[in-house]
Protein backbone atom coordinates (compact mmCIF):
# COMPACT_ATOMS: atom_id res chain seq x y z
CA UNK A 1 0.00 0.00 0.00
CA UNK A 2 1.38 3.38 -1.03
CA UNK A 3 1.46 6.00 1.78
CA UNK A 4 -0.82 8.96 1.33
CA UNK A 5 0.67 12.36 0.66
CA UNK A 6 -0.13 13.42 4.22
CA UNK A 7 1.50 10.30 5.69
CA UNK A 8 4.58 10.77 3.50
CA UNK A 9 4.83 14.43 4.55
CA UNK A 10 4.53 13.41 8.21
CA UNK A 11 7.44 11.03 7.72
CA UNK A 12 9.53 13.78 6.12
CA UNK A 13 8.76 16.10 9.04
CA UNK A 14 9.64 13.38 11.54
CA UNK A 15 12.97 12.73 9.82
CA UNK A 16 13.71 16.48 9.83
CA UNK A 17 12.98 16.65 13.55
CA UNK A 18 15.32 13.71 14.17
CA UNK A 19 18.05 15.46 12.16
CA UNK A 20 17.52 18.62 14.23
CA UNK A 21 17.80 16.61 17.45
CA UNK A 22 21.02 14.99 16.25
CA UNK A 23 22.49 18.41 15.48
CA UNK A 24 21.41 19.72 18.87
CA UNK A 25 22.92 16.69 20.62
CA UNK A 26 26.19 17.17 18.75
CA UNK A 27 26.39 20.87 19.67
CA UNK A 28 25.54 20.20 23.33
CA UNK A 29 28.10 17.39 23.51
CA UNK A 30 30.75 19.61 21.94
CA UNK A 31 30.01 22.47 24.36
CA UNK A 32 30.06 20.14 27.36
CA UNK A 33 33.34 18.57 26.25
CA UNK A 34 34.93 22.00 25.79
CA UNK A 35 33.71 23.12 29.21
CA UNK A 36 35.07 20.02 30.93
CA UNK A 37 38.42 20.37 29.17
CA UNK A 38 38.68 24.03 30.22
CA UNK A 39 37.85 23.19 33.84
CA UNK A 40 40.51 20.47 33.85
CA UNK A 41 43.11 22.71 32.14
CA UNK A 42 42.52 25.47 34.71
CA UNK A 43 42.85 23.01 37.58
CA UNK A 44 39.28 23.58 38.75
CA UNK A 45 38.21 20.00 38.07
CA UNK A 46 40.28 16.84 38.35
CA UNK A 47 39.49 14.20 35.72
CA UNK A 48 39.21 11.61 38.49
CA UNK A 49 36.55 13.68 40.27
CA UNK A 50 34.59 14.03 37.04
CA UNK A 51 34.74 10.29 36.32
CA UNK A 52 33.81 9.43 39.91
CA UNK A 53 30.81 11.78 39.82
CA UNK A 54 29.54 10.55 36.45
CA UNK A 55 29.92 6.91 37.53
CA UNK A 56 27.96 7.67 40.71
CA UNK A 57 25.18 9.39 38.77
CA UNK A 58 25.01 6.48 36.35
CA UNK A 59 24.67 4.01 39.24
CA UNK A 60 21.88 6.15 40.73
CA UNK A 61 20.10 6.26 37.38
CA UNK A 62 20.25 2.46 37.17
CA UNK A 63 18.71 2.21 40.65
CA UNK A 64 15.97 4.68 39.69
CA UNK A 65 15.33 2.77 36.46
CA UNK A 66 14.90 -0.43 38.47
CA UNK A 67 12.56 1.38 40.85
CA UNK A 68 10.45 2.64 37.94
CA UNK A 69 9.98 -0.90 36.73
CA UNK A 70 8.23 -1.72 40.00
CA UNK A 71 6.75 1.68 40.86
CA UNK A 72 4.40 3.81 38.79
CA UNK A 73 5.91 7.07 40.06
CA UNK A 74 8.93 8.46 38.21
CA UNK A 75 12.16 9.60 39.78
CA UNK A 76 14.85 11.51 37.92
CA UNK A 77 17.69 13.89 38.54
CA UNK A 78 16.67 17.47 38.80
CA UNK A 79 18.50 20.67 39.54
CA UNK A 80 17.99 21.88 43.08
CA UNK A 81 16.99 25.51 42.66
CA UNK A 82 16.94 26.39 46.36
MDAnalysis code that builds the backbone (N, CA, C; Angstrom):
import MDAnalysis as mda
import numpy as np

u = mda.Universe.empty(246, n_residues=82, atom_resindex=np.repeat(np.arange(82), 3), trajectory=True)
u.add_TopologyAttr("name", ["N", "CA", "C"] * 82)
u.add_TopologyAttr("resid", np.arange(1, 83))
u.add_TopologyAttr("resname", ["UNK", "UNK", "UNK", "UNK", "UNK", "UNK", "UNK", "UNK", "UNK", "UNK", "UNK", "UNK", "UNK", "UNK", "UNK", "UNK", "UNK", "UNK", "UNK", "UNK", "UNK", "UNK", "UNK", "UNK", "UNK", "UNK", "UNK", "UNK", "UNK", "UNK", "UNK", "UNK", "UNK", "UNK", "UNK", "UNK", "UNK", "UNK", "UNK", "UNK", "UNK", "UNK", "UNK", "UNK", "UNK", "UNK", "UNK", "UNK", "UNK", "UNK", "UNK", "UNK", "UNK", "UNK", "UNK", "UNK", "UNK", "UNK", "UNK", "UNK", "UNK", "UNK", "UNK", "UNK", "UNK", "UNK", "UNK", "UNK", "UNK", "UNK", "UNK", "UNK", "UNK", "UNK", "UNK", "UNK", "UNK", "UNK", "UNK", "UNK", "UNK", "UNK"])
u.atoms.positions = np.array([
    [0.835, -1.182, 0.000],
    [0.000, 0.000, 0.000],
    [0.879, 1.244, 0.000],
    [0.615, 2.147, -0.891],
    [1.382, 3.384, -1.029],
    [0.920, 4.395, 0.024],
    [1.878, 5.016, 0.765],
    [1.461, 5.997, 1.779],
    [0.801, 7.207, 1.132],
    [-0.159, 7.763, 1.825],
    [-0.816, 8.963, 1.326],
    [0.153, 10.127, 1.381],
    [-0.192, 11.187, 0.673],
    [0.672, 12.362, 0.656],
    [0.867, 12.902, 2.066],
    [-0.199, 12.921, 2.850],
    [-0.126, 13.416, 4.223],
    [0.787, 12.540, 5.070],
    [0.663, 11.223, 4.929],
    [1.505, 10.299, 5.694],
    [2.965, 10.453, 5.274],
    [3.209, 10.593, 3.994],
    [4.581, 10.771, 3.505],
    [5.161, 12.079, 4.037],
    [4.357, 13.140, 4.033],
    [4.826, 14.429, 4.547],
    [5.119, 14.338, 6.041],
    [4.295, 13.617, 6.781],
    [4.532, 13.415, 8.213],
    [5.859, 12.703, 8.439],
    [6.158, 11.738, 7.598],
    [7.439, 11.027, 7.719],
    [8.612, 11.960, 7.443],
    [8.478, 12.810, 6.438],
    [9.534, 13.781, 6.122],
    [9.743, 14.722, 7.309],
    [8.657, 15.198, 7.882],
    [8.764, 16.100, 9.040],
    [9.407, 15.402, 10.227],
    [9.048, 14.149, 10.445],
    [9.640, 13.384, 11.545],
    [11.138, 13.207, 11.336],
    [11.535, 12.892, 10.116],
    [12.966, 12.731, 9.823],
    [13.709, 14.054, 10.007],
    [13.092, 15.158, 9.639],
    [13.713, 16.475, 9.830],
    [13.882, 16.780, 11.317],
    [12.885, 16.433, 12.113],
    [12.984, 16.649, 13.553],
    [14.099, 15.808, 14.154],
    [14.235, 14.566, 13.691],
    [15.318, 13.707, 14.169],
    [16.673, 14.309, 13.802],
    [16.804, 14.825, 12.591],
    [18.053, 15.461, 12.160],
    [18.354, 16.676, 13.038],
    [17.331, 17.457, 13.352],
    [17.523, 18.620, 14.230],
    [17.987, 18.180, 15.617],
    [17.402, 17.109, 16.133],
    [17.798, 16.606, 17.448],
    [19.241, 16.109, 17.440],
    [19.636, 15.450, 16.362],
    [21.023, 14.987, 16.245],
    [21.991, 16.165, 16.259],
    [21.648, 17.212, 15.523],
    [22.491, 18.411, 15.475],
    [22.572, 19.054, 16.852],
    [21.452, 19.139, 17.529],
    [21.414, 19.723, 18.872],
    [22.252, 18.885, 19.844],
    [22.125, 17.573, 19.755],
    [22.920, 16.686, 20.618],
    [24.404, 16.875, 20.357],
    [24.785, 16.966, 19.090],
    [26.189, 17.175, 18.746],
    [26.710, 18.484, 19.335],
    [25.955, 19.561, 19.159],
    [26.391, 20.869, 19.673],
    [26.483, 20.870, 21.197],
    [25.508, 20.263, 21.864],
    [25.540, 20.195, 23.325],
    [26.712, 19.353, 23.822],
    [26.971, 18.244, 23.145],
    [28.098, 17.389, 23.513],
    [29.420, 18.122, 23.315],
    [29.538, 18.844, 22.216],
    [30.749, 19.610, 21.939],
    [30.966, 20.690, 23.007],
    [29.905, 21.411, 23.346],
    [30.012, 22.469, 24.355],
    [30.383, 21.884, 25.715],
    [29.760, 20.776, 26.077],
    [30.062, 20.144, 27.360],
    [31.504, 19.642, 27.397],
    [31.955, 19.046, 26.317],
    [33.345, 18.567, 26.246],
    [34.328, 19.724, 26.386],
    [34.055, 20.825, 25.702],
    [34.934, 21.996, 25.789],
    [34.955, 22.547, 27.216],
    [33.794, 22.611, 27.841],
    [33.710, 23.121, 29.208],
    [34.491, 22.236, 30.175],
    [34.345, 20.946, 30.050],
    [35.074, 20.021, 30.933],
    [36.570, 20.159, 30.716],
    [36.985, 20.217, 29.456],
    [38.421, 20.372, 29.174],
    [38.966, 21.668, 29.762],
    [38.232, 22.756, 29.641],
    [38.682, 24.029, 30.218],
    [38.790, 23.948, 31.741],
    [37.812, 23.332, 32.377],
    [37.851, 23.192, 33.836],
    [39.042, 22.353, 34.282],
    [39.347, 21.307, 33.524],
    [40.512, 20.469, 33.847],
    [41.802, 21.251, 33.606],
    [41.901, 21.939, 32.460],
    [43.106, 22.713, 32.136],
    [43.392, 23.783, 33.187],
    [42.353, 24.403, 33.721],
    [42.524, 25.468, 34.710],
    [42.707, 24.927, 36.128],
    [42.650, 23.615, 36.277],
    [42.853, 23.009, 37.580],
    [41.642, 23.114, 38.504],
    [40.495, 23.454, 37.948],
    [39.278, 23.578, 38.748],
    [38.642, 22.210, 38.975],
    [38.811, 21.328, 38.019],
    [38.213, 19.998, 38.074],
    [39.272, 18.964, 37.761],
    [39.368, 17.956, 38.613],
    [40.284, 16.845, 38.347],
    [39.526, 15.789, 37.540],
    [40.169, 15.220, 36.521],
    [39.489, 14.199, 35.720],
    [38.932, 13.058, 36.577],
    [39.662, 12.696, 37.621],
    [39.212, 11.610, 38.492],
    [37.893, 11.973, 39.183],
    [37.788, 13.237, 39.620],
    [36.548, 13.683, 40.266],
    [35.381, 13.632, 39.288],
    [35.632, 14.061, 38.063],
    [34.589, 14.033, 37.040],
    [34.136, 12.599, 36.779],
    [35.094, 11.685, 36.600],
    [34.743, 10.292, 36.321],
    [34.015, 9.650, 37.503],
    [34.452, 9.971, 38.709],
    [33.807, 9.429, 39.906],
    [32.353, 9.921, 40.002],
    [32.158, 11.206, 39.740],
    [30.812, 11.777, 39.817],
    [29.893, 11.191, 38.740],
    [30.378, 11.100, 37.511],
    [29.540, 10.547, 36.449],
    [29.217, 9.078, 36.701],
    [30.176, 8.323, 37.210],
    [29.919, 6.911, 37.531],
    [28.865, 6.804, 38.630],
    [28.952, 7.674, 39.633],
    [27.963, 7.670, 40.707],
    [26.571, 8.007, 40.204],
    [26.472, 9.018, 39.339],
    [25.176, 9.388, 38.774],
    [24.602, 8.261, 37.914],
    [25.475, 7.587, 37.184],
    [25.015, 6.480, 36.351],
    [24.475, 5.343, 37.215],
    [25.165, 5.049, 38.323],
    [24.669, 4.012, 39.241],
    [23.312, 4.406, 39.818],
    [23.170, 5.679, 40.203],
    [21.885, 6.148, 40.733],
    [20.784, 6.016, 39.686],
    [21.097, 6.371, 38.446],
    [20.097, 6.262, 37.379],
    [19.661, 4.812, 37.185],
    [20.605, 3.877, 37.307],
    [20.253, 2.461, 37.173],
    [19.315, 2.038, 38.298],
    [19.576, 2.523, 39.516],
    [18.707, 2.213, 40.649],
    [17.319, 2.790, 40.405],
    [17.263, 4.051, 39.966],
    [15.971, 4.682, 39.689],
    [15.234, 3.961, 38.569],
    [15.962, 3.497, 37.557],
    [15.329, 2.766, 36.464],
    [14.718, 1.469, 36.986],
    [15.443, 0.792, 37.867],
    [14.904, -0.426, 38.471],
    [13.666, -0.111, 39.301],
    [13.710, 1.005, 40.032],
    [12.564, 1.385, 40.851],
    [11.348, 1.663, 39.975],
    [11.562, 2.311, 38.832],
    [10.450, 2.644, 37.939],
    [9.789, 1.400, 37.377],
    [10.562, 0.342, 37.237],
    [9.979, -0.899, 36.726],
    [8.933, -1.450, 37.687],
    [9.132, -1.173, 38.990],
    [8.233, -1.718, 39.998],
    [7.315, -0.672, 40.609],
    [7.524, 0.595, 40.274],
    [6.746, 1.676, 40.860],
    [6.213, 2.558, 39.745],
    [4.991, 2.982, 39.852],
    [4.403, 3.807, 38.794],
    [4.888, 5.249, 38.832],
    [5.402, 5.701, 39.985],
    [5.914, 7.070, 40.056],
    [7.286, 7.136, 39.400],
    [7.641, 8.306, 38.876],
    [8.928, 8.457, 38.208],
    [9.859, 9.280, 39.086],
    [11.121, 8.904, 39.050],
    [12.156, 9.601, 39.783],
    [13.265, 9.917, 38.798],
    [13.750, 11.134, 38.799],
    [14.853, 11.507, 37.920],
    [15.682, 12.585, 38.581],
    [16.847, 12.826, 38.027],
    [17.694, 13.887, 38.541],
    [17.082, 15.228, 38.185],
    [17.128, 16.134, 39.107],
    [16.666, 17.472, 38.805],
    [17.620, 18.451, 39.484],
    [17.635, 19.640, 38.982],
    [18.495, 20.670, 39.538],
    [17.812, 21.253, 40.762],
    [18.527, 21.286, 41.876],
    [17.995, 21.885, 43.085],
    [18.103, 23.402, 42.941],
    [16.991, 24.076, 42.900],
    [16.991, 25.512, 42.663],
    [16.862, 26.304, 43.954],
    [17.066, 25.649, 45.089],
    [16.939, 26.394, 46.362],
    [18.222, 27.079, 46.731],
])
